Amino acid sequence: MILVFKKKQLFWLSPKSCRQYRSQIKIVTTDVHYGSLADGEKVLGLLGSRCELKGKKILEVGCGWAENCIALAKWGAECTGIDIAPYNIKEARKLATAEKVNVRLLVSNAVNLRELPDNYFDTVISSYTLGFVGDIQAAFRAINRVLKKNGKFIFCLRHPAQIPGKVNRFFFPEQPPNEQWVENNYTINQIVIYLTKFGFYVHDIVPQRTKNPSKLTIPRMEKFPYRLTGKLDPKFDCLSRLPHTIIYCCRKIKSFKPRKKPTKLQSVSPAKKATRKRRLVAA
């Protein structure tokens, strides 16, 4: 008897996992969200005014069903959305067609963005995606490459205040993506050091906190551009004393250029050493 083992599929490449995740949330196409149960762009104004957004080339890394891209396209921006999941891009194209907007949507990996040109985008945004890529430094390097100089880079992650247990370190190791839900945690120091390394200047950090989410009324819940469809467990209210999301607002101040490896010193013959010594003495 021959045993055939089915190859495990990454969580976000599985259409079943994507559908399961989408069944628990609702995201509007009229605002840019920065995570669940949190204020969006209409309240925070991190990307600029509507007039400033018109004609801007904006990339969303990890676009999902492209609700953010669709909202920005309605505001006059030229949007591109990338996602690692072909299923998400397929659904995003359907949604963009239904919303009657033009959005460029591509299957791409955030750690290289190889399908995208250098120094092309005015702004790059990402909502919670970069905590799942498994190599956030590679993602920062790729984003630096595709972003214009002085371009905006705005992204959000889970706030380190929500990291389980006592945080007594500056850096957390990353786990690569696998068939399970794997979200990496990062300290603020860790992210700022990585961003500085790859040519970004962090000019603002915005924490997001929603107090007692299980007690939110329906009208209050509907003000959030990204909300949960199920009933919220009251036990999570104790976590709401601290921020749940952190938004980093950055600008690209220089292109990242990896350091050249030092070349081996060429050996100098005794005759050349003697010649150099005579010149130094003569001088």
Secondary structure, 3 states (H helix, E strand, C coil): CCCCCCCCCCHHHCHHHHHHHHCCEEECCCCCCCCCCCCCHHHHCCCCCHHHHCCCEEEEECCCCCHHHHHHHHCCCEEEEEECCHHHHHHHHHHHHHCCCCCEEEECCCCCCCCCCCCCEEEEEEECHHHCCCCHHHHHHHHHHHEEEEEEEEEEEECHHHCCCCCCCCCCCCCCCCCCCCCCCCCHHHHHHHHHHCCEEEEEEEEECCCCHHHCCHHHHCCCCEEECCCCCHHHHHHHHCCCEEEEEEEECCCCCCCCCCCCCCCCCHHHHHHHHHHHHHC
